[in-house]
Amino acid sequence: MIVKMNNKDEKFYEYMGKFFGSRLVEKQVNDRIYDDDKKEWYLYIENNVVLAFASIQNKIIKNIYGYKEKYLEKLLKYVKMNERISTSVLTKKYIQIYENCGFSIIESGSYKNFVTIYIDDKKVG
């Protein structure tokens, strides 16, 4: 099940609390996860457990994580269908998933652990 919520929702911290400040998650994705007020979160949940998530602020994907890549891929495809995503800088760890979901990628020497993803309107038909 995929749900959309923000940090004002009643169950938000029940689902997401363990990810904020988690050194394990930070080490896996090379990024810190913050619960900023203006972020909207898409959560992939099974059996009351978050298996993947993506946060979005001003049409930019800010944070992304997947316990297993298959969950993150399903989530990201859902997000792409339901949001107009702008160019986003995300962890390089999931580069294959971004490609599988139809995002174009720019690898820049200025980002060691990150890539820029975007939707190439010429590819969208």
N, CA, C and O atoms as a DFTB+ gen file, in Angstrom:
500 C
 N C O
     1  1       0.844      -1.173       0.000
     2  2       0.000       0.000       0.000
     3  2       0.891       1.239       0.000
     4  3       1.870       1.308       0.743
     5  1       0.551       2.203      -0.826
     6  2       1.284       3.462      -0.869
     7  2       0.389       4.551      -0.291
     8  3      -0.762       4.704      -0.700
     9  1       0.922       5.298       0.657
    10  2       0.183       6.398       1.266
    11  2       1.004       7.671       1.176
    12  3       2.234       7.643       1.126
    13  1       0.288       8.790       1.157
    14  2       0.918      10.098       1.156
    15  2       0.579      10.779       2.474
    16  3      -0.578      10.793       2.893
    17  1       1.592      11.344       3.125
    18  2       1.353      12.040       4.382
    19  2       2.435      13.085       4.609
    20  3       3.402      13.179       3.853
    21  1       2.250      13.868       5.669
    22  2       3.275      14.822       6.085
    23  2       3.467      14.690       7.591
    24  3       2.810      13.876       8.240
    25  1       4.367      15.493       8.137
    26  2       4.703      15.329       9.559
    27  2       3.604      15.801      10.507
    28  3       3.776      15.732      11.724
    29  1       2.495      16.271       9.981
    30  2       1.347      16.645      10.823
    31  2       0.353      15.489      10.969
    32  3      -0.517      15.518      11.840
    33  1       0.488      14.475      10.115
    34  2      -0.424      13.339      10.171
    35  2      -0.202      12.515      11.442
    36  3       0.922      12.361      11.919
    37  1      -1.297      11.998      11.965
    38  2      -1.286      11.303      13.251
    39  2      -0.282      10.154      13.322
    40  3       0.403      10.002      14.334
    41  1      -0.186       9.354      12.283
    42  2       0.681       8.167      12.318
    43  2       2.065       8.404      11.708
    44  3       2.855       7.467      11.589
    45  1       2.360       9.632      11.326
    46  2       3.610       9.909      10.623
    47  2       4.833       9.424      11.397
    48  3       5.649       8.684      10.847
    49  1       4.974       9.819      12.644
    50  2       6.167       9.453      13.404
    51  2       6.166       7.980      13.811
    52  3       7.223       7.388      14.032
    53  1       4.995       7.409      13.905
    54  2       4.928       5.965      14.157
    55  2       5.588       5.217      12.994
    56  3       6.327       4.255      13.203
    57  1       5.312       5.670      11.776
    58  2       5.908       5.050      10.596
    59  2       7.352       5.494      10.357
    60  3       8.219       4.672      10.063
    61  1       7.600       6.792      10.483
    62  2       8.866       7.355      10.000
    63  2       9.898       7.674      11.086
    64  3      11.063       7.914      10.767
    65  1       9.502       7.683      12.341
    66  2      10.393       8.102      13.418
    67  2      11.740       7.406      13.432
    68  3      12.762       8.041      13.692
    69  1      11.757       6.121      13.158
    70  2      13.012       5.368      13.226
    71  2      14.004       5.740      12.122
    72  3      15.190       5.426      12.230
    73  1      13.539       6.399      11.072
    74  2      14.434       6.771       9.975
    75  2      15.180       8.084      10.227
    76  3      16.267       8.297       9.690
    77  1      14.595       8.958      11.041
    78  2      15.212      10.261      11.287
    79  2      16.393      10.089      12.225
    80  3      16.244       9.598      13.344
    81  1      17.565      10.495      11.762
    82  2      18.777      10.369      12.562
    83  2      19.367       8.971      12.558
    84  3      20.325       8.710      13.287
    85  1      18.826       8.068      11.761
    86  2      19.338       6.697      11.708
    87  2      20.686       6.668      10.990
    88  3      20.788       7.038       9.820
    89  1      21.695       6.232      11.692
    90  2      23.018       6.120      11.073
    91  2      23.054       5.005      10.043
    92  3      23.802       5.084       9.068
    93  1      22.257       3.970      10.248
    94  2      22.203       2.872       9.290
    95  2      21.653       3.361       7.945
    96  3      22.229       3.082       6.894
    97  1      20.542       4.085       7.988
    98  2      19.951       4.617       6.765
    99  2      20.897       5.625       6.130
   100  3      21.095       5.613       4.915
   101  1      21.477       6.491       6.940
   102  2      22.414       7.490       6.413
   103  2      23.576       6.811       5.698
   104  3      23.986       7.252       4.624
   105  1      24.103       5.755       6.277
   106  2      25.223       5.035       5.667
   107  2      24.797       4.367       4.358
   108  3      25.567       4.332       3.398
   109  1      23.583       3.844       4.318
   110  2      23.100       3.168       3.112
   111  2      22.892       4.132       1.950
   112  3      23.218       3.807       0.808
   113  1      22.353       5.312       2.232
   114  2      21.995       6.232       1.141
   115  2      22.916       7.448       1.042
   116  3      22.754       8.269       0.140
   117  1      23.874       7.573       1.952
   118  2      24.786       8.717       1.972
   119  2      24.053      10.043       2.081
   120  3      24.441      11.033       1.460
   121  1      22.991      10.054       2.876
   122  2      22.187      11.258       3.037
   123  2      21.468      11.188       4.381
   124  3      21.117      10.104       4.847
   125  1      21.252      12.339       4.999
   126  2      20.478      12.409       6.243
   127  2      19.012      12.631       5.910
   128  3      18.684      13.329       4.951
   129  1      18.145      12.045       6.692
   130  2      16.704      12.147       6.482
   131  2      16.135      13.094       7.540
   132  3      16.284      12.856       8.738
   133  1      15.484      14.167       7.088
   134  2      14.900      15.163       7.992
   135  2      13.397      15.267       7.757
   136  3      12.910      15.041       6.650
   137  1      12.678      15.611       8.810
   138  2      11.218      15.700       8.752
   139  2      10.748      17.144       8.588
   140  3       9.868      17.593       9.322
   141  1      11.314      17.861       7.652
   142  2      10.967      19.258       7.435
   143  2       9.465      19.445       7.238
   144  3       8.789      18.602       6.648
   145  1       8.961      20.571       7.746
   146  2       7.518      20.838       7.739
   147  2       6.884      20.858       6.356
   148  3       5.724      20.470       6.224
   149  1       7.579      21.284       5.343
   150  2       6.952      21.461       4.036
   151  2       7.093      20.258       3.118
   152  3       6.738      20.341       1.942
   153  1       7.596      19.157       3.621
   154  2       7.749      17.955       2.803
   155  2       6.472      17.118       2.831
   156  3       5.800      17.001       3.856
   157  1       6.162      16.546       1.677
   158  2       5.117      15.536       1.553
   159  2       5.850      14.209       1.379
   160  3       6.839      14.131       0.651
   161  1       5.368      13.183       2.039
   162  2       6.028      11.888       2.033
   163  2       5.141      10.838       1.393
   164  3       3.955      10.735       1.706
   165  1       5.724      10.059       0.495
   166  2       5.072       8.875      -0.041
   167  2       5.727       7.682       0.640
   168  3       6.948       7.534       0.617
   169  1       4.901       6.830       1.247
   170  2       5.395       5.674       1.974
   171  2       4.848       4.400       1.356
   172  3       3.652       4.301       1.084
   173  1       5.707       3.437       1.136
   174  2       5.298       2.109       0.708
   175  2       5.257       1.252       1.972
   176  3       6.291       0.978       2.580
   177  1       4.059       0.836       2.355
   178  2       3.851       0.152       3.635
   179  2       3.250      -1.224       3.394
   180  3       2.301      -1.377       2.626
   181  1       3.823      -2.235       4.070
   182  2       3.244      -3.576       4.112
   183  2       3.289      -4.056       5.551
   184  3       4.302      -3.893       6.231
   185  1       2.208      -4.640       6.012
   186  2       2.119      -5.143       7.388
   187  2       2.533      -4.089       8.409
   188  3       3.205      -4.385       9.396
   189  1       2.119      -2.866       8.149
   190  2       2.372      -1.733       9.050
   191  2       3.852      -1.357       9.161
   192  3       4.257      -0.715      10.131
   193  1       4.662      -1.755       8.170
   194  2       6.095      -1.455       8.150
   195  2       6.421      -0.683       6.878
   196  3       6.009      -1.077       5.787
   197  1       7.166       0.422       7.015
   198  2       7.602       1.209       5.863
   199  2       8.760       0.480       5.192
   200  3       9.788       0.220       5.816
   201  1       8.582       0.154       3.910
   202  2       9.599      -0.564       3.148
   203  2      10.318       0.341       2.153
   204  3      11.389      -0.002       1.652
   205  1       9.727       1.490       1.874
   206  2      10.350       2.478       0.990
   207  2       9.659       3.807       1.225
   208  3       8.501       3.855       1.641
   209  1      10.382       4.891       0.954
   210  2       9.766       6.208       1.049
   211  2      10.479       7.201       0.148
   212  3      11.630       7.012      -0.245
   213  1       9.751       8.265      -0.164
   214  2      10.304       9.407      -0.898
   215  2       9.638      10.656      -0.357
   216  3       8.422      10.694      -0.172
   217  1      10.443      11.677      -0.104
   218  2       9.870      12.963       0.311
   219  2       9.982      13.943      -0.842
   220  3      10.930      13.905      -1.627
   221  1       8.992      14.821      -0.924
   222  2       8.928      15.807      -2.005
   223  2       8.631      17.171      -1.403
   224  3       7.771      17.312      -0.534
   225  1       9.358      18.170      -1.881
   226  2       9.122      19.552      -1.473
   227  2       9.278      20.431      -2.704
   228  3      10.314      20.398      -3.369
   229  1       8.269      21.204      -3.003
   230  2       8.270      22.077      -4.179
   231  2       8.581      21.307      -5.456
   232  3       9.351      21.770      -6.298
   233  1       7.973      20.118      -5.597
   234  2       8.106      19.254      -6.775
   235  2       9.490      18.613      -6.920
   236  3       9.778      17.989      -7.941
   237  1      10.336      18.762      -5.917
   238  2      11.680      18.186      -5.930
   239  2      11.725      17.017      -4.951
   240  3      11.327      17.153      -3.794
   241  1      12.211      15.871      -5.419
   242  2      12.398      14.745      -4.511
   243  2      13.609      15.063      -3.642
   244  3      14.698      15.337      -4.147
   245  1      13.402      15.023      -2.331
   246  2      14.455      15.409      -1.390
   247  2      15.148      14.209      -0.759
   248  3      16.374      14.182      -0.652
   249  1      14.365      13.216      -0.340
   250  2      14.902      12.029       0.320
   251  2      14.303      10.798      -0.327
   252  3      13.175      10.820      -0.821
   253  1      15.075       9.726      -0.317
   254  2      14.592       8.489      -0.911
   255  2      15.272       7.324      -0.205
   256  3      16.446       7.398       0.159
   257  1      14.507       6.241      -0.017
   258  2      15.062       5.066       0.647
   259  2      14.214       3.859       0.302
   260  3      12.995       3.960       0.161
   261  1      14.865       2.721       0.168
   262  2      14.145       1.477      -0.026
   263  2      14.810       0.340       0.725
   264  3      16.005       0.095       0.562
   265  1      14.039      -0.352       1.546
   266  2      14.550      -1.528       2.248
   267  2      15.024      -2.562       1.229
   268  3      16.081      -3.172       1.381
   269  1      14.210      -2.741       0.184
   270  2      14.592      -3.540      -0.977
   271  2      14.254      -2.719      -2.209
   272  3      13.278      -1.970      -2.227
   273  1      15.072      -2.871      -3.231
   274  2      14.913      -2.027      -4.412
   275  2      13.564      -2.200      -5.098
   276  3      13.050      -1.248      -5.684
   277  1      12.980      -3.398      -5.038
   278  2      11.693      -3.606      -5.712
   279  2      10.601      -2.721      -5.121
   280  3       9.723      -2.257      -5.848
   281  1      10.646      -2.482      -3.812
   282  2       9.657      -1.619      -3.177
   283  2       9.866      -0.165      -3.590
   284  3       8.908       0.553      -3.875
   285  1      11.112       0.253      -3.619
   286  2      11.407       1.636      -4.002
   287  2      11.033       1.883      -5.457
   288  3      10.534       2.956      -5.796
   289  1      11.267       0.909      -6.308
   290  2      10.911       1.074      -7.717
   291  2       9.400       1.230      -7.890
   292  3       8.951       2.097      -8.640
   293  1       8.618       0.404      -7.209
   294  2       7.155       0.533      -7.266
   295  2       6.718       1.907      -6.757
   296  3       5.854       2.552      -7.351
   297  1       7.318       2.341      -5.663
   298  2       6.978       3.633      -5.075
   299  2       7.340       4.776      -6.021
   300  3       6.536       5.684      -6.236
   301  1       8.528       4.734      -6.576
   302  2       8.977       5.819      -7.438
   303  2       8.150       5.905      -8.721
   304  3       7.896       7.002      -9.219
   305  1       7.736       4.776      -9.253
   306  2       6.855       4.792     -10.425
   307  2       5.512       5.427     -10.073
   308  3       4.949       6.183     -10.865
   309  1       5.009       5.118      -8.891
   310  2       3.760       5.722      -8.426
   311  2       3.907       7.229      -8.271
   312  3       3.044       7.989      -8.709
   313  1       4.995       7.660      -7.651
   314  2       5.247       9.091      -7.461
   315  2       5.335       9.797      -8.810
   316  3       4.752      10.864      -9.001
   317  1       6.057       9.202      -9.727
   318  2       6.225       9.809     -11.052
   319  2       4.879       9.974     -11.763
   320  3       4.673      10.950     -12.484
   321  1       3.966       9.024     -11.559
   322  2       2.644       9.107     -12.191
   323  2       1.744      10.139     -11.513
   324  3       0.834      10.671     -12.148
   325  1       1.984      10.426     -10.240
   326  2       1.072      11.258      -9.468
   327  2       1.600      12.641      -9.111
   328  3       0.870      13.446      -8.534
   329  1       2.825      12.923      -9.437
   330  2       3.432      14.225      -9.150
   331  2       4.163      14.713     -10.393
   332  3       4.635      13.911     -11.199
   333  1       4.253      15.999     -10.542
   334  2       5.080      16.584     -11.604
   335  2       6.433      16.874     -10.964
   336  3       6.606      17.904     -10.313
   337  1       7.382      15.976     -11.147
   338  2       8.679      16.053     -10.490
   339  2       9.629      16.962     -11.263
   340  3       9.770      16.843     -12.480
   341  1      10.277      17.868     -10.539
   342  2      11.311      18.718     -11.115
   343  2      12.662      18.036     -10.963
   344  3      12.774      17.005     -10.299
   345  1      13.659      18.596     -11.563
   346  2      15.021      18.097     -11.434
   347  2      15.368      17.949      -9.962
   348  3      15.146      18.864      -9.168
   349  1      15.915      16.789      -9.598
   350  2      16.210      16.467      -8.204
   351  2      17.608      15.867      -8.095
   352  3      18.057      15.160      -8.998
   353  1      18.283      16.144      -7.009
   354  2      19.588      15.558      -6.728
   355  2      19.390      14.493      -5.660
   356  3      18.959      14.784      -4.544
   357  1      19.716      13.239      -6.024
   358  2      19.451      12.104      -5.134
   359  2      20.669      11.191      -5.032
   360  3      21.604      11.275      -5.828
   361  1      20.628      10.332      -4.043
   362  2      21.723       9.394      -3.832
   363  2      21.992       8.553      -5.078
   364  3      21.071       8.120      -5.771
   365  1      23.257       8.339      -5.336
   366  2      23.686       7.535      -6.480
   367  2      23.352       6.046      -6.284
   368  3      23.310       5.284      -7.250
   369  1      23.122       5.651      -5.061
   370  2      22.867       4.246      -4.724
   371  2      21.757       3.631      -5.568
   372  3      21.825       2.449      -5.905
   373  1      20.750       4.400      -5.911
   374  2      19.579       3.864      -6.599
   375  2      19.544       4.234      -8.088
   376  3      18.465       4.305      -8.676
   377  1      20.689       4.467      -8.692
   378  2      20.745       4.936     -10.082
   379  2      19.996       3.997     -11.034
   380  3      19.321       4.462     -11.952
   381  1      20.110       2.688     -10.825
   382  2      19.425       1.737     -11.706
   383  2      17.904       1.862     -11.567
   384  3      17.177       1.711     -12.549
   385  1      17.433       2.132     -10.372
   386  2      15.993       2.303     -10.155
   387  2      15.502       3.557     -10.873
   388  3      14.443       3.534     -11.499
   389  1      16.258       4.646     -10.788
   390  2      15.852       5.877     -11.488
   391  2      15.713       5.593     -12.982
   392  3      14.750       6.023     -13.616
   393  1      16.679       4.870     -13.537
   394  2      16.628       4.540     -14.961
   395  2      15.426       3.634     -15.255
   396  3      14.719       3.847     -16.240
   397  1      15.194       2.631     -14.412
   398  2      14.050       1.727     -14.604
   399  2      12.722       2.475     -14.569
   400  3      11.756       2.060     -15.209
   401  1      12.674       3.568     -13.830
   402  2      11.450       4.362     -13.697
   403  2      11.320       5.430     -14.783
   404  3      10.351       6.188     -14.797
   405  1      12.291       5.490     -15.690
   406  2      12.198       6.410     -16.817
   407  2      12.779       7.790     -16.593
   408  3      12.554       8.688     -17.404
   409  1      13.514       7.981     -15.523
   410  2      14.169       9.261     -15.304
   411  2      15.463       9.316     -16.111
   412  3      16.128       8.297     -16.299
   413  1      15.811      10.493     -16.582
   414  2      17.117      10.721     -17.191
   415  2      18.068      11.116     -16.074
   416  3      17.654      11.661     -15.051
   417  1      19.353      10.835     -16.284
   418  2      20.334      11.015     -15.209
   419  2      21.529      11.794     -15.710
   420  3      22.008      11.595     -16.827
   421  1      21.998      12.686     -14.854
   422  2      23.247      13.399     -15.095
   423  2      24.181      13.050     -13.951
   424  3      23.868      13.294     -12.786
   425  1      25.320      12.482     -14.286
   426  2      26.343      12.236     -13.270
   427  2      27.335      13.381     -13.374
   428  3      27.906      13.629     -14.435
   429  1      27.531      14.069     -12.269
   430  2      28.389      15.248     -12.251
   431  2      29.584      15.000     -11.341
   432  3      29.461      14.374     -10.288
   433  1      30.718      15.492     -11.756
   434  2      31.916      15.377     -10.936
   435  2      31.817      16.153      -9.640
   436  3      32.581      15.900      -8.708
   437  1      30.885      17.097      -9.564
   438  2      30.759      17.904      -8.351
   439  2      30.004      17.173      -7.246
   440  3      30.043      17.591      -6.089
   441  1      29.318      16.085      -7.593
   442  2      28.613      15.270      -6.597
   443  2      29.246      13.889      -6.548
   444  3      29.114      13.115      -7.496
   445  1      29.925      13.573      -5.468
   446  2      30.561      12.260      -5.336
   447  2      29.542      11.139      -5.143
   448  3      29.640      10.088      -5.777
   449  1      28.572      11.365      -4.272
   450  2      27.620      10.324      -3.906
   451  2      26.215      10.545      -4.442
   452  3      25.288       9.828      -4.064
   453  1      26.045      11.534      -5.324
   454  2      24.712      11.898      -5.787
   455  2      24.673      12.036      -7.301
   456  3      25.700      12.240      -7.948
   457  1      23.478      11.922      -7.848
   458  2      23.232      12.170      -9.268
   459  2      22.033      13.105      -9.381
   460  3      21.243      13.238      -8.447
   461  1      21.913      13.737     -10.514
   462  2      20.759      14.576     -10.809
   463  2      19.818      13.776     -11.688
   464  3      20.231      13.212     -12.700
   465  1      18.551      13.728     -11.300
   466  2      17.549      13.039     -12.114
   467  2      16.551      14.071     -12.627
   468  3      16.305      15.097     -11.992
   469  1      15.988      13.773     -13.784
   470  2      14.964      14.653     -14.350
   471  2      14.130      13.866     -15.338
   472  3      14.513      12.778     -15.768
   473  1      13.006      14.417     -15.688
   474  2      12.145      13.814     -16.694
   475  2      12.424      14.515     -18.006
   476  3      12.217      15.721     -18.139
   477  1      12.893      13.753     -18.966
   478  2      13.193      14.286     -20.294
   479  2      11.889      14.278     -21.099
   480  3      11.413      13.228     -21.528
   481  1      11.328      15.472     -21.292
   482  2      10.031      15.572     -21.981
   483  2      10.074      14.990     -23.392
   484  3       9.036      14.600     -23.925
   485  1      11.254      14.926     -24.004
   486  2      11.379      14.354     -25.352
   487  2      11.167      12.844     -25.323
   488  3      10.755      12.253     -26.321
   489  1      11.451      12.212     -24.164
   490  2      11.287      10.768     -24.031
   491  2       9.865      10.395     -23.633
   492  3       9.438       9.262     -23.853
   493  1       9.136      11.329     -23.056
   494  2       7.783      11.048     -22.596
   495  2       6.844      11.122     -23.784
   496  3       6.802      12.132     -24.486
   497  1       6.100      10.068     -24.010
   498  2       5.254      10.068     -25.197
   499  2       3.898       9.784     -24.839
   500  3       3.027       9.740     -25.708
